[in-house]
Structure formats: C-alpha cells, structure tokens
Amino acid sequence: MNTRLAIFALAFLLVLTTLTAGYFVVKASAPGGSAAGGSAVAVTPQTRQIAVLLTTYEDDQGKMYRRWLPDLVAANAGDTLIFRVTNTDKKSAHGFALASLGVEVKVDPGKTETVKVVARTPGIHTFACTVDKCAEDHADQMGQLVVLGAAR
C-alpha cells in the first residue's frame, strides 16, 4: 500500500511541477511579459464596426424570445466603436443603450440605427433594451461590451 501512495505522490508532484513550469514559460513568452510580472503592451486604438442584431425567435410552444446577437463584444481601451444596431422584431421598437458610455438609441421595427462611441473605460459594460414593456422578456434583452486594457 505504501508503494502505491509513493507512486501517486510522485506522479502528483511531477504534474504540479510541469504545470508550474508551463505557467512561467507562458508568462515569460507573452508580449511584454516576464516571469516577474512584466509591463503592459501598448495597443494602437482602432475603429471597429460592430453589427448587433436584436433577434426574435419562437420556441416549440410558440413563446417568443428576443436576444442581442452577439451578446458579447470585446474591444481595447481607446477603440472607436461604430455599432450598427438592427431591430429584427417586426412588432415592437426596442432601445440600445450602453449607459456607462453614454449611448442610447431607439430602433423601430425592422430598422437599423448607427451609434459611435470611444471605449475609454476598461471593464464590463452592459448594453440593454431601453424601451420599457417592449415585450415580456424585456429584462433578458441584455449583452456585454468588454473593454480590455488600461484606462486612458
């Protein structure tokens, strides 16, 4: 029994050592990185065009759902984002707001609106519909903008 325990302990230590070494290799080879922490890499701000659709679909029981696609968008701090927001719901107007970045627009059924914003603040910013009582699932019409990098 002691032999099995010793083999298990040795295998465990070998795996742990390999994982730890791999971590430091990846950390040291990352841009601007070093095993001691490294410094951030400067990223040149870009202009990004992002199509966001409020989609509607129906389940097998006839219940309608409305969701943003994509519901997750990523950008770097300093990027200029041009959102082309399309409402595919044929019955109701919906809103698109990124309140933390000062963006809000109403989008009529079947229409597309364009909004432009500079992503200055890193973090997770929620976008959502702003037309109260637009549909039963109004509270579920949400997505996230993830802004990476250092504050500018």
N, C-alpha and C positions, 0 to 999 in steps of 0.2 A: 504494500500500500504506500509506503514512503517513497518508493521509486516512482510511482505514478504521480504523486504530489510534486516531487522534484522535477519531473519532466514537464508537468503543467506549469510550474512556476518559471522554469527556464524558458519555455515557449512564450509565456505571457511577457516576460521581461524582454525577450527578443522582439516581439511585436511592438511593445511600448517604445523600445529604443528606436526601431525603424520608423515608427510614426513621428516621434520627436525629431529625429534627424530629417525626415522629409519635410516637416513643418519649417525648420530653419533653412533648408535648401530653397523651398518655395519663397519664403520671406526674403531671403537674400537676393534671389533672382528676379523678384518683382520690380517693375520700374520704380526707381528712386528708393528702393527698399534696401535694408540691411538687417542683419540679424539683431542689431541693437535698436531698430525702430525706424531708421531712415527718415527721409523727408518727403513731402508730397510733391508729386509731379505736376507742373503747370499744364493746364489743359486750355487750348485755344477755344474761346467761345465760338459756337456755330449757330447758324439759323437752321431750325428744324421745322419741317412741315409735318403735321400730325393730323391724320383723318380719324375722327372719333364719331361713331355712329350710336345713336340711341336705337337699338334694335328691338323689335317686338316678335314674340313667338308664342305659340299656343301649345299646351300640353295635350295629352290624350283625352283629358276630361273637359277640354275647351277653356281652361283657365289661361288668361293672357299674362305674359311676363314682359317686362321692359328692362333692358340692361344696356350699359355702355360697353362698347367693344372698340378698342381694347379697354379693359377696366384697370389696366396698369400701364403707365407711361413713365419712361426714365429719361432724364436729361442731366447735363452737367450744369453746375452753377455758372451763371453768366450767359448761358444759351438763350437765344431769342426763339421763342416757340410760337408758331403760327398754327393755331387749331382750326381745322375745318370741321365744324360740328354739324352733323346731319341728323335730322329727326325723321326716322322711318315710320313712326306711328302716324297712321292716316287719320286718326280721330282727334288727337289732343296735341296742343302745344306743350313743349317742355322747355325747361331752362337749363343752361350750362353755367355753373359758377365754380370758380376757384377762389373762394372768399379770401383766403390767406394771401393771394396775389392780386386781389382787386379786380377780378374778372367776373363779369356776369352778362349773359345774353339770353334772350328769349328766342326760341326756334319754333316757328309754326310748322304744322303737319306737312311732311314731305319736303321741307325746305332745308337749306344749308346756310349757316352763318359762319363768318370768319372772325376770330379774335387773335390778337397778338399780345404777347407778354414776355418780359425778360425774367428768367428764372434766377433771381438774385439770392434767394434764401434756401440753403440746403435743408433737406428734411423731407418728410412725407406730407404732401398737401392733398386734401380730399377735394374731388370735384363731384358735384351732385346736381340733380334737377332742382330748380328753384320755383317751379310752378306748383304751389300747394294744391293738393287734391286733384292733381292731373290724372291719377289712376290709383287703384287700390294698392299697388306696390311702389308708391312714390318713395317711401323711405329706403327701398332697396336699390334705387337708381343712383348708385354711387361708384366712384372709381378713385384711383390714387395716382398722383404725379410724384415720383420720387426724384428729388434733385440731389445729385451727388456732388461732393467737393466742398471746398472751403467757402465761407461767406465772403462776399465781395462788397 
